[in-house]
Amino acid sequence: MNLISILLIAVAVLTAIVGVVTFLGGSGKERWINAWFMVTCFASAVWAVAIAVMLGLPEESAHLAPSVIMVIYAGAVFTSPAALGFVSWRFRIGKILTIISLILGICLGGAVLLHPEWLYSGYTISRTGNSVELLKNWFNLLYVAYFSVVIGLFCFMSVYSARKATNKRMRTGLKIFAVGMVIEGICAGIFDLFLSLFVRYDLIWVGPLALGVVMITFFYAALKYRIISLSSTWLRVLSYGVVISMGAVVYMVIFYIIFTALFKIPNPSASVLVLNFVMIVIVLLLMPVINELKASITSMISVGQVDIAYVIKKLNKIASKNIDLRELAGFLADHLHFAYIGFIVNGKLYSSKPLAVSAEELNQIIKMKSAGSNGVWQEPNKTTQKVLDELGLKAVAELRNAKGKPFGQLIVGKPLGKAHFERRDLVQLEMIINLVATVIDSEKHIRA
């Protein structure tokens, strides 16, 4: 198996995971849009795997080539209409364009299956490289024209959908995702349509490999700008899938380069690749242990050396300036040695690092009640405690102004280097909460 085939299969797996998570974790009102995205992901994954198989097909399996070619070209016709449906289904014109392109795609795919002789005149399976001799006839020109039009509509509707978004956050996220989709459309149009027909076939892998760009931009836009409604649990699943898949890709690229350089073997055997996959699984299983060990070492180095005087001095200095709550949360997390600290002020969360919390979960935390008349720490009910556990949060405290009126909350994660959370871990933090509340309350215009 060559490196290109490995990368295509890895990207296909990543694409399928993203599609499933988006559909299962999406809200009911976005079910149709997410369904189109899942179809796009599955069709793209099949397309990528079929190209990987075709490029890596050995000579002894040449008889499978016709079937693989059919999967590549018949399967590809579902990718573009489904992608068009995802970006445009919320608009009436988008629905019409999607249905028309899907019907035309089904007709075109059926023609490929029934009359493969219209598509290609032959194929070459050899050690020097596999290729397909596409016919420069009316059918292939029609095939190119179809995809050119649908990809063009898809790029236009991606930009149009971003411009029609209801708020700035959504517009920004959709624009970022649109960039990834447009890059994929351009790569597929150039390398999978025009070059494969008129110049060379061996670069057909560029199109499906560009799916990786789409998945990364989608993940980033979903995580940072919430272009789809996913709960924190499903965002966490999506994050694990993306990180693990991309880690596996990087690992396999490094392994492939080192293996071929050391042993002068152009393509590792299947058994070698399986062994490396098992090694990746073992490393992933050991990650929690490695993270706990790292946290323990960090604890032995730094925890217990909290310079309260320095923290108070810094807070007094901050009080004379415009406050950046995210920087303040990061400062406290670093110097009090908590994995996470965040502030909830005016219904918004400002934290030391990104936290995948939905609006519903944030609202539950905001509605928490104080544990007592004197204490600042709040007591969660069973539902809110479940939310806190899912988010990895350990405690929530009220922020009160000089008159004792609550105006926000401070939330904390696990102290560094602690396998188990204890209330005494909050003693040092409790000492400066009132000062932090005073600093924040004194700022009339909070800068996000």
N, C-alpha and C positions, 0 to 999 in steps of 0.2 A: 504494500500500500504506500503511495507517495504522499508527500506533505500536503499537497493541494487537496487530496481526497480526505485526509484527516481533518483539515481545517473546515472543509465544506460540511462534513458530518457534524463536527462540533457546533458550527453555526446553525445547522438545521435543528439540532437538539435544543439549543438556546432559543431559537425562534418558536419551536413547538411549546416549550415551557412557558414563555411569555404569553403566547396566545391562550393557553389553558388557564393560567392564573388570572389574566385579564377578564376572561369570560366568567369564570366561577366566582371571582371576587368582586365583580362590578355590581353596581346598583341596578335595581329592576328597571328604572326609567331609561337606562343606557343599554339594556339587554340586546337590542337589535344592533346597535352600533358595535358593541363588543363582540357580538356573534360574527359580524363581518370581519372584524379584526382577527378573530380566531381562525376563520376560514382562510384569510390571507396568510396567516402564519403557517397553517398546516399545508396549504398549497405550495407556499414558498419552501417549506421544509422538504416536501416530496420532490420538488424541482431541484433543490440543492443536492439531495441524496442521489437522485437519478443521474445528475451530472457527475457527481463524485464516483459513482459506480461505472459510468461510461468511460471516464478518463482513466480509471484504474483497472478496467476489465482485462484479465489475462488472455493470452491467445487461445488457451484451451477452453475458454468460455465464450468464444466468439459467437456461438449460436444464440447467446442471450442478447446480443446487441440490438436486434430489431425491436424486441420488447422494451428495452431500456430507452431507446430513442423515442418510442411512442409515449412512454411516461414523461419524458422531458418536454416534448412539444404539446402533447394533449393536456398534461397537467398544468403547464405554464399559462394556458388560456384562462384559468380560474383565478390566478394570482392578481392580475391587474384589475378586473372588474370588482373583486372582493375588496381590494385596497381602495378603489374609487368609492365603493359603498361605505367604507369606514369613515372617510373624510367628508362625504357629502350627503349621507343618508338623512341628516336632520333637515335638509332643504328639499323642497318639492322638486326643483330641477335636478337635484342630485339623485333623488329616487328614480326619476325618469331615465336619466343618463345611465345609472347603474343597471337597471333592468334591461335596457336596450343593449348595453355592452355585454351583459351576461348572456342574453339570448344569442347574440352574434358569436360570442366565445364558444358557447355550446355547439353551435353549428360548425364552427371552425375546428373545434376539437373532434367532433364526430367525423368530419372529413378526413382528418389526420388518421384516425383509427380505421376508417373504412377504405381509404385510398392512400396508403403510405407511399405508393409510387409517385404521387403528386409532390411529395415532400423531398425525397432524396433518391439518388441513383445508386448509391452504394456506401460502404463504410470500410474503414481500415482499422484493424486491431493488430498491433505489433509492439515490440519492445521499444521502439523508437517513439511511440505515441499513437493514441487512438484519435480518429477523426471521422466525420460524416461528410459525404459529398452532397451538399444541398443543391437542388436544381434551381437555376435562375429562371423560373417560369412565372406564369401569372399567379399560381397559388402561393408561392413564397412571397411574391410582391404583395399579395393581398394580406398574407400573414404579417408582414412587416408593417403594412399600412394600418392594420387593425391595432397592433400594439403601439404604434407611434401615436395614433389618435387617442387611445385609452390612457396611455402614459401621459400624454399632453394634458388631457382633461383632469387626470389625477393630480398632476403638479399644479394646475390652475386652481382646482378645488381645494387643495391643501392650503394654498396661500389665501384663497377666498374665505375658507373656514376660519383661519387664524384671524383675519381682519374683522370677521363678524362676531368674534367672541365677546361675551358680555362684560368682562372686566380685564384689567391690564395684566393680572397674573395669568389668566387663562390664555390671553393673546400671546404673551411671551412664551409660555410653554408650548402652545401649538405652533408657533413660528420655529422654535427649536426642533420640534418633531418634524415639521415640514421640510426643514433643511436636510435632515436625514433621509426622508422619503424622496426628495428631489434628487439627492445624490444617487440613491438606489435606482431611480427611474432613468437617470442619465447613463449610469454604468450598464444597466440592462439593455437600454436602447443601442448603445454603441457596440458593446462587446458580444451581446447575445443575439442581436438582430443583424446589424449592418456588417460588422467584421466577420461574423460566422458565415454569412451568405456570400459576401463579395471578396473577402481577403483571406482570412485564416480562421480555423475552427478551434485551435488549441487554447484560445483565450476566453472561451465561453464560461469559464469558472469565475471570472471577475464579477459578473452580475450577481449570482447568488452569494458570493463572499461579501459583497457590499451590504447584505442583509445585516451583518454584524453592526454596521454603522446605524442602521435603522433601529435595531434593538437597544443599542446604547443610548441613542437620543430619546427614544420612547421611555426607557427606564429613568433617565435623568429628568425628563419633563413630567413624568408621573410622580416621581419622588419629591422634586423640588416645587413644581408648580401645580400639582394635582389636576392634570388634564383629564383624568378619569377618577371616579369615586371608588377608591379602594380602601378598605379598613387597614389599620396598622398591621393586623395579622397577615393579610394577603400581601401587603407591601413588603413585609419581612420575608415571606415566602419568595416573592419576586426578587428581592435583593439577594437572597441565598442562591437562587437559581442563576441569576446573572453573574454574581461574583464567582461561584464555583465553576460555571461554564467558561468564563473568561480566564480564570486561573488554570483550568485544564488546557485551554488553547495555548496559553503562554508556556505552560510546562511542556506540552507535546512539541511545540516549535523548538524550544531549547533542547529537549531530548533528541529530536530528529537531527538537528544540526550537529550536536556532539556525537551522536551515534554514527552518522554518515562520515564525519570527519575522522573519527578514531578508527573505525573498522572498514572504511572505504566500501561500504555496501550501500548502493543507491536507495534501496527500499527495505526497511525493517520487515521482518515476517509478522504474521498475525499473532503468533504466540508471544513475541516480544512486546507488541502493542498491548496485548491483554495483560501481561505482567506489569506494564507501566500503569495501566488503568487501575489494577489492584493496588499498586503503590499510592496512587492518588487518593483512593478510598481510605487507605490506612492513615495517610497524612491528615485527611479531613476529619477522621474519627479522633485523632489525637489533638486536634486544634483546641477543644475545650480545656484539655489538660495543660497544653502549652500556654494558653491564655491565663489560666489560673496561676501557673508557675511564674509567668511574667509579672502578674499583679502582685504576687507574694514578694518577689524580688524588689519591685518598685516600692512596696510597703516598707520593707526592711531598710531601704535606702532613704526614703523621704518621710513616711508617716511617723508621727511622733515628733517631727521637727517643724511643726507649724509655728510660724512667727506671727503671733496674733498682733503684736505691736506694729509690725510692718503692714499687715492687712488693714488695721484701723487707720494708720497713717495714710495709706493709699486711698482709702474710702473718703477720708476728710479732704484729700486733694481732688478727688473726682467730683466731690460735691460742689466745687467752684466752677465746673465746666459743664458743657452739654454732655448728657449721659448717653452712651451707647449700651443698651441693656445686654446685648449679646456679648460685647467685650467684658462687661462687668460680670456676667455669668461665667464666662471662660476664666476670668481672673480668679474668682472664688473657687471654681472647680480645681484649678491648678494649685492654688496655694493652701486650700483646705483638704486637698487630696480626695475629692469625690469623683467618681466616674462621670457624673452628670449633675449639673445645676441649671435650673431655668426659672424665669420669672413669667407669671401671667399677669399682665396689666392691660386694662381696657379690653379684655376679652382676647388678647393676642399673646402668643407664646414667644418669648425671647430666650434662647438657650445656648449653652456652651458648645453644643454640637447638634446636628440635625436629629430630630425625633419624629418618627412616623406616627403622628397622632391625628386622628380624624376630628372633624368639628364636633361630632356627637361625643366622642371620648373627652375632648377638651371641655365641653359643656358640663359633663358629669363631674370632672375635677373642680371646675369653678363653683359648682353648687355644694361642695363639701362643707360640713359644719364644723365649728371649732370643738375641740375635745373638752374644753372647760372655759370658765370665765377668765382665768388668769393665763393659761397656757396658750402659746401661739400655734402649736401643732394641731392639725385637724384629724378627725377620726373618720375613716371611710366606712361606708356600708359594704355589704357583700358584693354588690354589683360594681361599685367603684373600686373596691379592692382587687377584683378580677382585672379591671382595666389597668390599674397600677402594676399588677404583676405581669401582664402582657407587655407593658411598655418598659419594664425593668426599673420602675420607680419605687422608692422605699418610704418616702415621707413627704407630706405637704404641710406648709406653714402659712399662716396669714401674715400679710404685710399690713401694718396699721399706721395711720398717721399720728400726729402729736395728740389728737383728741381721742385716740383709741378706736377710730373708725376704720374698718378693713377697706382697702382699696386695691388689693391684688394678692397674689400668692407666690410663694417660693417652693419649688419642687426639687427634690434631690434623688439621685440614684445611689448605687452601692458605694461605700467607701472603698478606696483602692486597697487591694491586698487582703480583703476580708471575704472568706468563703460564706459567712453567715452575717446577716445584718442584725445589729443590736441598737437599742435606743440610745445607749451611752455614746454611740458614734456621733450623735447629733449635738453633744454638749458644746464642742468648740464652735459649731455653726450657730447654735442658739445664742451664744454670747454676743454675736455681732448682727443678728437678724434685725434688732431694733434700729441699729445704726444704718444698716442697708435700707430699711424702710424709710428712714428719715432722709437719706440721700436721694432715693427715688422720688419720694413725695415732694421734695423741695424743687425738683425739676418741673417746670411748668409745661415745657414742650419736649416730650420724650422723643428722641431720635431713634427710629428703628434701625 
